[in-house]
């Protein structure tokens, strides 16, 4: 079996792009992967194109060798969009190998450790605040936050994650860690004001009152604050018993400082790539739960990170805010790891998401069934992908 073509699809998913990879072979078996990068879609697509000379004419089933061959070609710039492009290709290679054997990727990696995995409703309130054109109920007041919390419970989910949502008309979300404009102290200096602290306490308190004591709540701080502000936020949130406070930070000692200052549990890791990046964080024991992202590092590398986390007695929680193809991939990862905490999924999303795959995930009572079909258990609907190309930036954060 030989690779005959590698193709990428940059798809318009409303307010951000989704990036898919297709690898074709001379035996008529094609594989699909996803490596969605919200802020650099064409850079990732270009990186995929740059990998074609490494791949064409090779046997796709040798995914481990091809991963290292692609990585060696990018050794001077191993991370960023190059790593994500490699991840998308590797996922497609695994899809091919499992399909050629007539089994699922889960079976390829030893069979399932579980039949289903618990989900949390991600970007709960965030999406509705930023993108009212979806037609979901608006987030104008804290009463709307409370109603959303009740909706989470009514729809069977037992956990949610939100960001720092400010209800209003229009509503907004604090994402200044990703860039907030010249001179905005909370953007450049990453300091939480007293007003910010009070708002976070009100926001999470409103969610907690709405969902009750049994439903888990997570708050994602992203890159918004320095450790000093994170410590103050973690302290005021202690009464609400969060599943975790999520913090992105590239210094494990700084994260350990935050963790040691509070009883609020800490999650991190979605921006790390490969075992060598995670190792100092594991050694510092600077978080309680670590995220892994198969769409950004590939499946086999995510599995290795999960296994390394098991050595250090940590749970992992796959980062997954992409299309349903990524959800199938992430659920497959959960199936082959013994140390999974919970899986992320966006419940509010564009209708196109349901059209982009040939099989939809089976979700019931806040759990997703582990995929069992050949490969990932679903395929990209190429017709829908081609009809909806991403053309220009639309992101509001």
C-alpha positions as CSV (number, residue, x, y, z in Angstrom):
1,X,0.0,0.0,0.0
2,X,1.3,3.4,-1.0
3,X,0.3,7.0,-0.3
4,X,-0.9,8.7,-3.6
5,X,-2.1,12.0,-2.3
6,X,-2.4,14.3,0.7
7,X,-5.1,16.9,0.8
8,X,-6.3,19.5,3.4
9,X,-9.7,21.1,3.8
10,X,-10.1,24.4,5.6
11,X,-13.8,24.6,6.5
12,X,-15.9,27.5,7.6
13,X,-17.3,26.5,11.0
14,X,-19.1,29.9,11.6
15,X,-16.7,31.9,13.7
16,X,-13.6,29.7,13.3
17,X,-12.1,27.3,10.8
18,X,-11.8,23.5,11.1
19,X,-8.9,21.9,9.3
20,X,-9.1,18.3,8.0
21,X,-6.5,16.1,6.4
22,X,-7.2,13.4,3.8
23,X,-4.6,10.8,2.9
24,X,-5.3,8.6,-0.2
25,X,-3.7,5.3,-1.1
26,X,-3.3,3.2,-4.2
27,X,-5.6,0.5,-2.7
28,X,-8.6,2.8,-2.5
29,X,-8.5,3.3,1.2
30,X,-8.5,6.9,2.5
31,X,-7.9,8.2,6.0
32,X,-9.1,11.3,7.7
33,X,-7.6,13.5,10.4
34,X,-8.2,16.8,12.0
35,X,-5.8,19.5,13.2
36,X,-8.0,22.6,13.6
37,X,-6.1,25.8,14.4
38,X,-8.4,28.8,14.9
39,X,-5.8,31.6,14.3
40,X,-3.5,30.0,11.7
41,X,-5.6,27.9,9.4
42,X,-3.8,28.6,6.2
43,X,-0.4,28.3,7.9
44,X,-1.4,24.8,9.0
45,X,-2.7,23.9,5.5
46,X,0.6,25.1,4.1
47,X,2.5,23.0,6.5
48,X,0.5,19.9,5.4
49,X,1.3,20.7,1.8
50,X,5.0,20.9,2.8
51,X,4.8,17.4,4.2
52,X,3.7,15.8,0.9
53,X,7.2,15.1,-0.4
54,X,7.9,13.1,2.8
55,X,4.7,11.1,2.4
56,X,4.0,10.4,-1.2
57,X,5.0,6.8,-2.2
58,X,5.4,5.6,1.3
59,X,3.4,2.9,3.2
60,X,0.8,4.7,5.3
61,X,0.6,1.9,7.8
62,X,4.1,2.7,9.2
63,X,2.6,5.6,11.1
64,X,5.3,5.6,13.8
65,X,8.1,5.8,11.3
66,X,6.4,8.5,9.3
67,X,5.7,10.5,12.4
68,X,9.4,10.6,13.2
69,X,10.3,11.3,9.6
70,X,7.9,14.3,9.5
71,X,9.2,15.4,12.9
72,X,12.9,15.3,11.8
73,X,12.1,17.4,8.8
74,X,10.7,20.0,11.3
75,X,13.3,19.6,13.9
76,X,14.4,23.3,13.8
77,X,10.8,24.4,14.3
78,X,9.2,21.4,16.1
79,X,6.1,23.0,17.6
80,X,3.3,25.3,16.5
81,X,1.5,24.7,13.2
82,X,4.1,22.2,12.1
83,X,3.3,19.9,15.0
84,X,-0.5,20.3,14.3
85,X,0.0,19.5,10.6
86,X,1.9,16.4,11.5
87,X,-0.8,15.5,14.0
88,X,-3.5,15.8,11.3
89,X,-1.5,13.5,8.9
90,X,-0.8,11.0,11.7
91,X,-4.5,10.7,12.5
92,X,-5.3,10.0,8.9
93,X,-2.5,7.3,8.7
94,X,-4.0,5.6,11.7
95,X,-7.5,5.7,10.2
96,X,-6.1,4.0,7.1
97,X,-4.2,1.3,9.0
98,X,-7.3,0.4,11.1
99,X,-9.6,0.4,8.1
100,X,-7.2,-1.9,6.2
101,X,-7.3,-4.3,9.1
102,X,-11.1,-4.0,9.4
103,X,-10.9,-2.8,13.0
104,X,-11.3,0.4,14.9
105,X,-8.3,2.5,16.1
106,X,-9.4,1.6,19.6
107,X,-8.8,-2.1,18.8
108,X,-5.5,-1.2,17.1
109,X,-4.3,0.2,20.4
110,X,-5.4,-2.8,22.5
111,X,-9.1,-2.5,22.8
112,X,-11.3,-0.4,25.0
113,X,-10.9,0.1,28.7
114,X,-14.4,1.5,28.9
115,X,-17.7,1.4,27.0
116,X,-18.5,5.1,27.5
117,X,-16.9,8.3,28.8
118,X,-18.3,11.2,30.7
119,X,-18.6,14.6,29.0
120,X,-18.6,18.2,30.1
121,X,-20.4,20.9,28.3
122,X,-17.6,23.2,27.2
123,X,-17.7,27.0,26.5
124,X,-21.0,27.0,28.4
125,X,-22.3,30.5,28.0
126,X,-19.2,31.6,26.1
127,X,-20.5,30.6,22.7
128,X,-23.9,32.1,23.3
129,X,-22.4,35.3,24.5
130,X,-20.1,35.8,21.5
131,X,-22.2,34.3,18.7
132,X,-25.9,35.2,19.2
133,X,-26.5,34.5,15.4
134,X,-26.6,30.8,16.3
135,X,-30.2,31.4,17.5
136,X,-29.6,30.2,21.0
137,X,-31.0,32.1,24.0
138,X,-29.0,35.3,24.6
139,X,-26.8,36.0,27.6
140,X,-28.0,39.4,28.7
141,X,-28.3,39.0,32.5
142,X,-27.2,36.7,35.3
143,X,-30.7,35.2,35.1
144,X,-29.8,34.0,31.7
145,X,-26.7,32.3,33.1
146,X,-28.9,30.6,35.7
147,X,-31.3,29.4,33.0
148,X,-28.4,28.0,31.0
149,X,-27.2,26.1,34.1
150,X,-30.7,24.6,34.5
151,X,-30.6,23.6,30.8
152,X,-27.3,21.8,31.3
153,X,-28.9,19.7,34.0
154,X,-32.1,19.2,32.0
155,X,-30.2,17.9,29.1
156,X,-28.4,15.3,31.2
157,X,-24.9,16.7,31.5
158,X,-23.2,16.4,34.9
159,X,-20.4,18.9,34.3
160,X,-19.8,22.2,32.5
161,X,-17.0,24.5,31.7
162,X,-17.3,28.2,31.2
163,X,-15.1,31.3,30.6
164,X,-15.3,34.7,32.1
165,X,-18.6,35.7,30.5
166,X,-20.0,39.2,31.0
167,X,-23.8,39.2,30.3
168,X,-25.1,42.2,28.4
169,X,-26.4,43.5,25.1
170,X,-24.1,42.6,23.6
171,X,-22.5,40.2,25.9
172,X,-18.8,39.7,26.0
173,X,-16.1,37.3,27.2
174,X,-12.8,38.1,28.8
175,X,-10.2,36.7,26.4
176,X,-7.6,39.5,26.8
177,X,-4.9,36.9,27.3
178,X,-5.2,36.3,23.5
179,X,-4.9,40.0,22.8
180,X,-7.0,42.9,24.0
181,X,-5.6,46.0,22.4
182,X,-3.1,48.7,23.2
183,X,-2.9,49.8,26.8
184,X,-5.5,47.5,28.3
185,X,-3.9,46.5,31.6
186,X,-5.8,43.2,31.9
187,X,-4.5,42.3,28.5
188,X,-0.8,43.2,28.7
189,X,-0.2,43.1,32.4
190,X,-2.6,40.2,33.1
191,X,-3.8,41.6,36.4
192,X,-7.3,40.9,37.8
193,X,-9.0,44.0,39.1
194,X,-11.3,44.0,42.2
195,X,-14.2,44.4,39.8
196,X,-13.0,41.3,37.9
197,X,-12.7,39.2,41.0
198,X,-16.2,40.1,42.2
199,X,-17.6,39.3,38.7
200,X,-16.0,35.9,38.6
201,X,-17.4,35.1,42.1
202,X,-20.9,36.2,41.0
203,X,-20.6,34.2,37.7
204,X,-19.6,30.9,39.3
205,X,-21.9,31.4,42.2
206,X,-24.8,31.9,39.8
207,X,-23.9,28.7,37.9
208,X,-23.5,26.7,41.2
209,X,-26.9,27.8,42.5
210,X,-28.5,26.9,39.2
211,X,-27.0,23.4,38.8
212,X,-26.8,22.3,42.4
213,X,-24.1,20.6,44.3
214,X,-23.9,17.5,42.2
215,X,-22.9,19.0,38.9
216,X,-19.2,19.8,38.3
217,X,-18.1,23.2,37.3
218,X,-14.9,24.2,35.6
219,X,-13.7,27.8,34.9
220,X,-11.1,28.3,32.1
221,X,-8.8,31.3,32.7
222,X,-6.7,30.6,29.5
223,X,-3.7,33.0,29.4
224,X,-5.6,35.9,31.0
225,X,-3.7,36.3,34.3
226,X,-0.4,36.2,36.0
227,X,0.1,33.8,39.0
228,X,-0.7,36.5,41.6
229,X,-4.1,37.1,40.1
230,X,-4.7,33.4,39.5
231,X,-4.1,32.8,43.2
232,X,-6.6,35.4,44.2
233,X,-9.2,33.9,41.8
234,X,-8.6,30.4,43.0
235,X,-9.0,31.5,46.6
236,X,-12.4,33.2,46.1
237,X,-13.6,30.1,44.2
238,X,-12.8,27.6,46.9
239,X,-16.4,27.6,48.4
240,X,-17.8,26.5,45.0
241,X,-15.9,23.2,44.9
242,X,-14.8,23.4,41.2
243,X,-13.9,20.3,39.3
244,X,-11.0,22.4,38.2
245,X,-9.7,25.9,37.5
246,X,-8.0,25.8,34.1
247,X,-4.9,27.8,33.6
248,X,-2.6,28.0,30.6
249,X,1.0,28.9,31.6
250,X,4.4,28.0,30.2
251,X,6.2,27.9,33.6
252,X,5.6,24.8,35.8
253,X,7.0,26.5,38.9
254,X,4.5,29.3,38.5
255,X,1.7,26.8,38.3
256,X,2.9,25.0,41.3
257,X,2.9,28.2,43.2
258,X,-0.8,28.7,42.3
259,X,-1.6,25.1,43.2
260,X,0.1,25.2,46.6
261,X,-1.9,28.4,47.5
262,X,-5.4,26.9,47.2
263,X,-7.7,24.0,47.7
264,X,-9.2,24.7,44.2
265,X,-8.1,22.0,41.8
266,X,-5.9,23.0,38.9
267,X,-5.9,21.8,35.3
268,X,-3.4,22.7,32.6
269,X,-1.6,21.2,29.6
270,X,-3.7,21.8,26.4
271,X,-0.8,23.9,24.9
272,X,1.9,21.3,25.6
273,X,3.2,19.1,22.8
274,X,4.8,15.6,23.3
275,X,6.2,13.9,26.4
276,X,9.3,16.1,26.7
277,X,7.0,19.2,27.2
278,X,4.8,17.5,29.8
279,X,7.6,15.9,31.8
280,X,8.7,19.1,33.8
281,X,5.0,19.8,34.6
282,X,4.5,16.2,35.8
283,X,7.7,16.4,37.8
284,X,6.7,19.7,39.4
285,X,3.3,18.2,40.2
286,X,1.9,21.6,39.4
287,X,-1.7,20.5,38.5
288,X,-4.3,18.0,39.5
289,X,-5.5,17.1,35.9
290,X,-3.7,17.5,32.6
291,X,-5.2,18.1,29.2
292,X,-4.0,16.3,26.1
293,X,-5.0,17.3,22.6
294,X,-4.9,14.6,19.9
295,X,-5.7,17.1,17.1
296,X,-2.6,19.0,18.0
297,X,-0.1,16.3,18.8
298,X,-1.5,13.2,17.1
299,X,-3.1,10.0,18.6
300,X,0.0,7.9,19.4
301,X,1.8,10.8,21.0
302,X,-1.3,11.6,23.0
303,X,-1.4,8.0,24.2
304,X,2.2,8.2,25.2
305,X,1.5,11.4,27.2
306,X,-1.4,9.7,28.9
307,X,0.7,6.7,29.8
308,X,3.4,9.0,31.2
309,X,0.7,10.7,33.3
310,X,-0.3,7.3,34.6
311,X,3.3,6.8,35.8
312,X,3.0,10.0,37.8
313,X,-0.6,9.1,39.0
314,X,-2.3,11.9,37.1
315,X,-5.6,11.8,35.3
316,X,-5.9,13.3,31.8
317,X,-8.8,15.1,30.1
318,X,-8.7,15.4,26.3
319,X,-9.0,18.9,24.9
320,X,-11.7,18.8,22.3
321,X,-13.5,21.8,21.0
322,X,-13.5,20.9,17.3
323,X,-15.7,19.0,14.9
324,X,-17.4,15.6,15.5
325,X,-14.4,13.9,13.8
326,X,-12.2,15.2,16.6
327,X,-14.8,14.0,19.1
328,X,-14.6,10.4,17.7
329,X,-10.8,10.6,17.8
330,X,-10.8,12.0,21.4
331,X,-13.3,9.4,22.6
332,X,-11.1,6.7,21.0
333,X,-8.2,8.1,23.0
334,X,-10.3,7.9,26.2
335,X,-11.0,4.3,25.3
336,X,-7.4,3.2,25.4
337,X,-6.3,5.0,28.5
338,X,-6.9,3.9,32.1
339,X,-6.6,7.3,33.7
340,X,-9.2,9.6,32.1
341,X,-11.0,12.2,34.1
342,X,-13.6,13.5,31.6
343,X,-13.9,14.5,28.0
344,X,-14.7,18.0,26.6
345,X,-17.4,18.6,24.0
346,X,-19.0,21.8,22.7
347,X,-22.8,21.4,22.8
348,X,-23.6,24.8,21.2
349,X,-22.3,24.8,17.7
350,X,-23.0,25.5,14.0
351,X,-25.5,23.1,12.2
352,X,-22.7,22.3,9.7
353,X,-21.1,20.2,12.4
354,X,-23.8,17.5,12.0
355,X,-23.3,17.4,8.2
356,X,-19.5,17.1,8.1
357,X,-19.3,13.5,9.2
358,X,-20.9,10.3,8.0
359,X,-21.8,9.0,11.6
360,X,-22.7,11.2,14.6
361,X,-21.5,10.5,18.1
362,X,-23.8,8.6,20.3
363,X,-24.4,10.8,23.4
364,X,-26.9,9.9,26.2
365,X,-27.2,11.3,29.7
366,X,-24.0,13.2,29.5
367,X,-21.9,10.3,28.3
368,X,-20.5,9.4,24.8
369,X,-20.4,5.8,23.6
370,X,-16.9,4.6,22.6
371,X,-16.6,4.3,18.8
372,X,-16.3,0.8,17.4
373,X,-16.6,1.2,13.6
374,X,-13.6,0.8,11.3
375,X,-10.9,3.5,11.7
376,X,-12.3,6.4,13.7
377,X,-15.9,5.1,13.3
378,X,-16.8,8.0,11.1
379,X,-15.6,9.8,8.0
380,X,-15.4,13.3,6.6
381,X,-18.3,14.3,4.3
382,X,-16.0,15.8,1.7
383,X,-18.9,17.3,-0.3
384,X,-20.0,19.4,2.8
385,X,-16.4,20.3,3.5
386,X,-15.8,21.6,-0.1
387,X,-19.1,23.6,-0.1
388,X,-18.1,25.5,3.0
389,X,-14.5,26.8,2.6
390,X,-13.0,29.2,5.1
391,X,-12.2,32.5,3.4
392,X,-11.3,35.1,6.0
393,X,-10.9,35.6,9.7
394,X,-14.1,36.0,11.7
395,X,-13.0,35.2,15.3
396,X,-14.1,37.5,18.0
397,X,-11.5,36.4,20.5
